[in-house]
Amino acid sequence: MTTIKDSVHDHIEVEGVAAALLDTPPVQRLRNVKQLGTVHLVYPSANHTRFEHSLGVYHLADRALDHLGIAGRRAERVRAAAILHDIGHSPFSHNVEGVIERRTGKRHDDVDELLASDRVASVLADHGIDPGDIADLVAGDGELAQLVAGELDVDRMDYLVRDAHHTGVPYGTIDTGRLVRELTFIDGDLVLDEGNVQTAESLLLARALMNPTVYSHHVARISKSMLRRATERLLEETDVTASELRRMDDHDLVAALRRHDATSDLAARLSRRDLYKRAVWAELGDVDEAVVGADHQTVRQFERDVAADAGVPEGTVVVDVQGEPSMRESSTGVLVNGEVRRLHEQSTLVNALRVAQREQWRLGVYAPAEHVEAVGQAAERVLGLETEGALVSEVSSPGRYASLQDFE
């Protein structure tokens, strides 16, 4: 047994297959992959890693298994999946995942080939575990997969409290102990036991508050967009492949970006925190549906069109389009009066959070400070934005639009 001191869960005891997996290269690589990507440019203490998070997920999974009375080989498979669930993450976590997926077709939960690597495969074989079973659990397939990749999963529980702890914000605090103790399986579905509507609501409320404050903070979105743009250039204009990039850690990617002429300027800007500024910060109601639903190639064409209209160099405009707001956790099952009900059917708070989520949605258009004025006006024309409340100036300049958020 190995005992590890954790900043969130105190002492974590790791044993069995999970302890044997800790020192395998795919798991140790996670020490150099930041949990929150570029969010440390907003919250300087947000330097925690996917390795710490994986330990936390293992810890909560282990407690849930004990509570549910699941033991033996089935439990060991879940513990192995908890430790291994993030080994497919690319550098800076989700920040460049889309760039890699477009070229390889693989997401972070596609881990089949990583589980077949010598060290990991050997450990799993020693414990009589089929790598295919672990890959299924990580991908969310099977009843017990709901513990690590479902609507009430321990992954979500750990990252909320861990991200809140390391950023220092008070919004992600949830009672993980109660959540784990109240889990139960009914007809194959993982749900919260009787009397836990408010417990489920707390999970959604924490997520809803963390999103605008941490995950979608405008500086985090700008820096993430710049990192994506630099990574795309790295793959387009150098001999670095998407498969190689997928197995880099954060330090590897930063070094590669600095090393190549095509990406060195953006790498330097990110290192100095010399970030692009908001030329547009538009609410959902101000944006045409065709823009909200635009695919990657269409967004890139928007960027070229805005740059041409503004008379600025191509590549200095970034259009950051979020997908339609969604709240997967709202379908969480809760036992009420002996029957399983979906949280959105039972809770008026969930419906209010859905409205708030739409109100928090923003379209961002970013550019270097010296081009913000021209790019903002061009984006209004090219994207067909409504002007009232749609544009925001981060550079003191007469005649520019500003939203109320700038004065809060």
C-alpha positions in Angstrom: 0.0 0.0 0.0 1.2 3.5 -0.8 -0.1 6.5 1.2 0.0 9.9 -0.6 -0.7 13.3 1.0 -3.2 15.2 -1.1 -4.1 18.9 -0.9 -7.9 18.1 -1.2 -8.6 14.7 0.3 -5.8 14.6 2.9 -4.2 11.1 2.9 -5.0 8.8 0.0 -4.2 5.1 0.3 -3.4 3.5 -3.0 -3.1 -0.3 -3.3 -3.6 -3.2 -5.6 -3.6 -2.6 -9.4 -3.8 1.2 -8.9 -0.6 1.3 -6.9 1.2 -0.7 -9.5 0.0 1.6 -12.3 1.2 4.8 -10.6 4.7 4.6 -11.8 3.9 3.7 -15.4 5.0 6.3 -18.0 1.5 7.2 -19.2 0.4 8.0 -15.6 3.6 9.8 -14.6 3.3 12.0 -17.8 0.2 13.5 -16.2 2.5 15.3 -13.6 3.4 17.6 -16.5 -0.1 18.3 -17.8 -2.0 21.1 -16.1 -5.5 20.3 -15.0 -6.8 23.7 -16.1 -4.7 24.5 -19.1 -4.0 28.3 -19.3 -6.2 29.2 -16.4 -3.1 29.9 -14.3 -2.8 33.1 -16.4 -6.0 34.2 -14.5 -5.5 32.4 -11.2 -1.7 32.1 -10.5 -2.1 29.2 -8.1 -4.0 27.0 -10.6 -1.0 24.9 -11.4 -2.4 21.5 -10.3 -2.1 18.6 -12.6 -3.9 15.7 -14.1 -1.8 13.4 -11.9 -3.2 14.9 -8.7 -6.7 14.8 -10.1 -6.4 11.1 -11.1 -5.4 10.3 -7.5 -8.5 12.2 -6.3 -10.8 10.3 -8.8 -9.3 7.0 -7.6 -9.9 8.0 -3.9 -13.5 8.9 -4.5 -14.1 5.8 -6.7 -12.6 3.6 -4.0 -15.0 5.1 -1.4 -18.0 4.7 -3.7 -17.1 1.1 -4.4 -16.9 0.4 -0.6 -20.3 2.1 0.0 -21.9 0.2 -2.9 -20.5 -3.1 -1.7 -18.7 -3.8 -4.9 -15.5 -5.8 -4.4 -13.1 -8.3 -6.1 -12.2 -8.1 -9.8 -15.1 -5.8 -10.7 -13.9 -3.2 -8.2 -10.2 -3.5 -9.3 -11.2 -2.7 -12.9 -13.0 0.4 -11.7 -10.0 1.4 -9.6 -7.6 0.9 -12.6 -9.9 3.0 -14.8 -10.0 5.8 -12.2 -6.2 6.0 -12.2 -5.9 5.7 -16.0 -9.0 7.7 -17.1 -6.9 10.8 -18.1 -3.9 9.3 -19.7 -5.3 10.2 -23.2 -5.2 13.9 -22.5 -3.1 16.0 -24.8 -0.9 18.9 -23.5 -2.8 21.6 -21.5 -5.7 19.2 -21.1 -8.8 20.1 -23.1 -7.3 23.3 -24.6 -5.9 21.7 -27.8 -8.0 18.5 -27.8 -10.2 19.7 -30.7 -7.1 20.4 -32.8 -5.8 16.9 -32.3 -9.2 15.2 -32.7 -9.8 16.9 -36.1 -6.6 15.2 -37.4 -6.6 11.9 -35.6 -10.2 11.2 -34.8 -9.2 10.5 -31.2 -10.5 12.2 -28.0 -9.0 12.1 -24.6 -11.1 9.1 -23.6 -9.8 7.0 -26.5 -7.1 5.1 -24.6 -7.0 1.7 -26.2 -3.5 1.9 -27.7 -2.1 3.5 -24.5 -3.4 0.6 -22.4 -1.6 -1.8 -24.8 1.7 -0.1 -24.1 4.3 -2.4 -22.5 4.3 -1.2 -18.9 0.5 -0.6 -18.5 -0.4 -3.8 -20.3 2.0 -5.8 -18.2 0.6 -4.4 -14.9 -3.0 -5.1 -16.0 -2.0 -8.7 -17.1 -0.3 -9.3 -13.7 -3.7 -8.5 -12.1 -5.8 -10.5 -14.5 -7.4 -7.4 -16.1 -8.3 -7.1 -19.8 -7.2 -3.7 -21.2 -10.3 -3.7 -23.3 -12.5 -3.7 -20.2 -10.6 -0.6 -18.9 -10.9 1.2 -22.2 -14.7 0.6 -22.1 -15.0 2.0 -18.6 -13.0 5.1 -19.5 -15.2 5.6 -22.6 -18.3 5.3 -20.4 -19.5 1.9 -21.6 -21.1 -0.5 -19.0 -22.9 -0.1 -15.7 -19.9 0.5 -13.5 -18.5 3.0 -16.0 -21.1 5.5 -14.6 -18.8 5.8 -11.6 -16.0 7.3 -13.6 -17.6 8.6 -16.8 -21.3 9.4 -16.1 -23.6 12.1 -14.9 -22.8 11.5 -11.3 -19.2 10.4 -11.7 -16.4 10.9 -9.2 -14.4 12.6 -12.0 -16.7 15.6 -11.8 -16.8 15.6 -8.0 -13.0 15.7 -7.8 -12.3 18.4 -10.4 -14.9 20.8 -9.0 -13.5 20.8 -5.5 -9.9 20.6 -6.7 -10.3 23.4 -9.2 -12.0 25.6 -6.6 -9.3 24.8 -4.0 -6.4 25.7 -6.3 -8.0 28.8 -7.9 -9.1 30.0 -4.5 -12.7 30.7 -5.5 -15.5 29.6 -3.2 -17.9 28.4 -5.8 -17.0 24.8 -6.5 -17.4 23.5 -3.0 -19.5 20.4 -2.8 -20.0 17.7 -0.2 -18.2 14.8 -1.9 -18.7 12.7 1.2 -22.4 12.9 1.1 -22.5 12.5 -2.7 -20.5 9.3 -2.5 -22.5 7.9 0.4 -25.9 8.5 -1.3 -25.0 6.8 -4.6 -27.1 3.7 -5.5 -27.8 1.5 -8.5 -31.4 1.1 -9.5 -32.2 -0.9 -12.7 -28.7 -0.4 -13.9 -28.7 3.4 -13.4 -26.4 5.2 -10.9 -28.7 7.6 -9.0 -28.8 9.5 -5.7 -30.9 7.8 -3.0 -34.1 9.2 -1.5 -34.0 12.7 -0.1 -31.1 14.0 -2.2 -32.6 16.5 -4.6 -30.7 19.3 -2.9 -27.5 17.2 -3.0 -27.8 16.8 -6.8 -28.7 20.5 -7.1 -25.5 21.4 -5.3 -23.4 19.7 -7.9 -25.1 21.6 -10.8 -24.9 24.9 -8.9 -21.2 24.5 -8.3 -20.6 23.7 -12.0 -22.8 26.7 -13.0 -20.9 29.1 -10.8 -17.4 27.8 -11.8 -18.1 28.1 -15.5 -18.1 31.9 -15.9 -15.7 32.5 -13.0 -13.0 30.0 -13.9 -13.6 27.7 -16.9 -15.0 30.4 -19.3 -13.3 33.5 -17.8 -12.5 35.8 -20.7 -8.7 35.7 -20.1 -8.8 31.9 -20.0 -10.7 31.8 -23.2 -8.4 34.3 -25.0 -5.2 32.5 -23.9 -6.8 29.1 -24.8 -7.7 30.4 -28.2 -4.2 31.7 -28.8 -2.7 28.4 -27.7 -5.0 26.5 -30.2 -4.1 28.9 -33.0 -0.4 28.3 -32.3 -0.9 24.6 -32.1 -2.7 24.6 -35.4 0.2 26.4 -37.1 2.6 24.0 -35.6 0.8 21.1 -37.3 0.2 23.0 -40.5 3.7 24.5 -41.1 6.2 22.1 -39.4 6.9 18.4 -39.5 5.3 17.8 -36.0 2.4 15.3 -36.4 -0.8 15.2 -34.5 0.0 11.8 -33.1 3.3 13.1 -31.7 1.6 16.2 -30.3 -1.0 14.0 -28.5 1.7 12.4 -26.4 3.6 15.6 -25.5 3.2 17.1 -22.1 2.8 20.9 -21.5 6.6 21.5 -21.5 7.1 19.6 -24.7 4.5 21.7 -26.5 5.8 25.0 -25.2 9.3 24.1 -26.3 8.1 23.1 -29.8 6.1 26.3 -30.2 9.1 28.4 -29.2 11.4 26.4 -31.5 9.6 27.1 -34.8 9.4 30.4 -36.6 5.7 29.9 -37.5 4.7 29.8 -33.8 7.4 31.5 -31.8 5.6 34.9 -31.7 2.4 33.4 -30.2 4.5 31.3 -27.8 6.3 34.5 -26.6 3.1 36.3 -26.1 1.7 33.5 -24.0 4.9 33.3 -22.0 4.9 37.1 -21.3 1.1 37.1 -20.8 0.9 39.6 -23.7 -2.5 38.4 -24.7 -4.9 39.5 -27.4 -7.8 41.7 -26.3 -11.5 41.4 -26.8 -12.8 43.2 -29.9 -16.2 41.6 -29.5 -17.9 39.9 -26.5 -21.4 39.2 -27.7 -24.4 37.7 -26.0 -26.2 34.7 -27.5 -29.2 36.9 -28.5 -26.9 39.2 -30.5 -25.4 36.4 -32.6 -26.9 34.8 -35.7 -27.7 31.0 -35.4 -25.4 30.3 -38.4 -22.5 31.7 -36.4 -23.4 29.8 -33.2 -23.5 26.5 -35.1 -20.5 27.1 -37.3 -18.0 24.3 -37.8 -14.2 24.8 -37.6 -13.6 25.6 -41.3 -16.5 28.1 -41.3 -15.0 29.8 -38.2 -11.6 30.0 -39.9 -13.2 31.6 -42.9 -15.0 34.1 -40.6 -11.5 35.0 -39.3 -10.1 35.6 -42.7 -13.1 37.7 -43.8 -12.9 39.8 -40.6 -9.2 40.4 -41.1 -9.7 41.4 -44.7 -12.5 43.7 -43.8 -10.5 45.3 -41.0 -7.4 45.6 -43.1 -5.2 43.7 -40.6 -2.8 40.8 -41.3 -4.5 37.4 -41.7 -3.9 35.3 -38.6 -4.2 38.2 -36.1 -8.0 37.7 -35.7 -9.4 34.9 -33.6 -13.1 34.1 -33.6 -14.1 32.1 -30.5 -17.5 30.4 -30.9 -18.9 28.3 -28.1 -21.4 25.6 -28.9 -25.1 25.9 -27.8 -25.3 25.9 -24.0 -26.0 22.5 -22.5 -26.3 20.9 -19.1 -25.7 17.2 -19.2 -25.9 16.8 -15.4 -29.5 18.0 -15.4 -30.6 14.5 -16.4 -29.1 13.1 -13.2 -31.4 10.5 -11.6 -32.7 11.1 -8.0 -34.9 8.7 -6.1 -38.1 10.6 -5.0 -41.0 8.8 -3.3 -39.6 5.5 -4.4 -39.3 6.3 -8.1 -36.3 7.6 -10.1 -36.9 11.0 -11.5 -34.6 13.2 -13.6 -33.4 16.3 -11.8 -34.6 18.7 -14.5 -38.1 17.3 -14.0 -38.0 17.7 -10.2 -36.0 20.9 -9.6 -37.0 24.4 -10.5 -33.4 25.5 -9.7 -32.1 23.4 -12.6 -34.4 25.2 -15.0 -33.2 28.6 -13.6 -29.6 27.4 -14.1 -30.3 26.6 -17.7 -31.6 30.2 -18.2 -28.5 31.6 -16.5 -26.3 29.4 -18.7 -27.7 30.9 -21.8 -27.3 34.4 -20.4 -23.6 33.7 -19.6 -22.9 32.5 -23.2 -20.5 34.8 -25.1 -19.1 35.0 -28.6 -15.5 36.3 -28.5 -13.5 37.9 -31.2 -9.9 38.7 -30.2 -7.0 40.6 -31.7 -3.8 42.4 -30.7 -4.5 45.6 -28.8 -3.5 47.8 -31.8 -6.2 46.2 -34.0 -9.1 45.9 -31.6 -10.9 49.0 -32.9 -10.8 47.9 -36.5 -11.5 44.3 -35.8 -14.5 45.0 -33.6 -16.2 47.1 -36.3 -15.3 44.6 -39.0 -16.6 41.6 -37.0 -19.9 43.5 -36.5 -20.3 43.7 -40.3 -19.0 40.3 -41.3 -20.8 38.3 -38.6 -24.0 40.3 -38.7 -24.0 41.1 -35.0 -26.5 43.3 -33.3 -24.7 46.4 -32.1 -26.4 47.2 -28.8 -24.4 45.4 -26.1 -22.5 43.3 -28.6 -19.2 45.1 -28.7 -16.7 45.7 -25.9 -13.6 47.8 -25.9 -10.6 46.9 -23.7 -8.6 49.8 -25.0 -9.5 53.3 -24.0 -10.8 54.8 -27.3 -13.6 57.3 -28.1 -16.5 56.1 -30.1 -16.2 52.4 -29.0 -19.0 50.3 -27.6 -18.8 48.9 -24.1 -20.9 46.4 -22.2 -22.1 46.8 -18.7 -19.7 44.1 -17.6 -16.8 46.5 -18.1 -18.1 48.6 -15.3 -19.0 45.9 -12.8 
